[in-house]
């Protein structure tokens, strides 16, 4: 599993929310979000920033370019 998918799943689980909740919050279908967590799909850059904002982390953290959340 790639680092983006792994971090996405961990962040969601740490918040205690469902995949559907995150999907609704970031404006994608549940199926699309699930594919992000499985590593089957990657978001476009504009959506990456929305996801980072939702989880209150940096895009670099999501992409594995940094271990610092912010």
C-alpha positions in Angstrom: 0.0 0.0 0.0 1.4 3.4 -0.8 2.1 6.0 1.8 -0.8 8.3 0.7 -3.4 5.5 1.1 -1.9 4.4 4.4 -1.9 7.9 5.9 -5.3 8.7 4.6 -6.8 5.6 6.3 -4.9 6.2 9.6 -6.0 9.8 9.8 -9.6 8.9 9.2 -9.5 6.1 11.8 -7.9 8.5 14.3 -10.8 10.9 13.8 -13.2 8.1 14.3 -15.2 8.9 11.1 -16.5 6.7 8.3 -15.3 6.7 4.7 -18.7 8.1 3.8 -18.3 11.0 6.2 -14.9 12.0 4.7 -16.2 11.5 1.1 -19.1 13.8 1.8 -16.9 16.4 3.5 -14.4 16.6 0.6 -17.0 16.4 -2.2 -16.4 13.0 -3.7 -18.4 9.8 -3.9 -17.8 7.1 -1.3 -16.5 4.8 -4.0 -13.9 7.3 -5.1 -12.7 7.9 -1.5 -12.5 4.2 -0.8 -10.3 3.8 -3.9 -8.0 6.5 -2.5 -7.6 4.5 0.7 -7.0 1.3 -1.2 -4.3 3.0 -3.3 -6.3 2.4 -6.5 -6.6 6.1 -7.3 -5.0 9.4 -6.5 -6.8 12.7 -6.2 -6.1 15.7 -8.4 -3.9 18.4 -6.8 -6.9 20.7 -6.0 -8.6 17.9 -4.1 -5.4 17.0 -2.3 -5.4 20.4 -0.6 -9.1 19.9 0.4 -8.2 16.5 1.9 -5.2 18.0 3.7 -7.3 20.8 5.1 -10.0 18.3 6.3 -7.4 16.3 8.2 -5.5 19.4 9.3 -2.2 18.2 7.8 0.1 19.3 5.0 -0.1 17.9 1.5 3.6 16.9 2.0 2.6 14.8 4.9 -0.2 13.0 2.9 2.2 12.3 0.1 5.0 11.0 2.3 7.4 13.9 1.6 7.4 14.8 5.3 6.8 13.1 8.6 5.7 16.5 10.1 1.9 16.7 10.0 1.9 20.5 9.5 
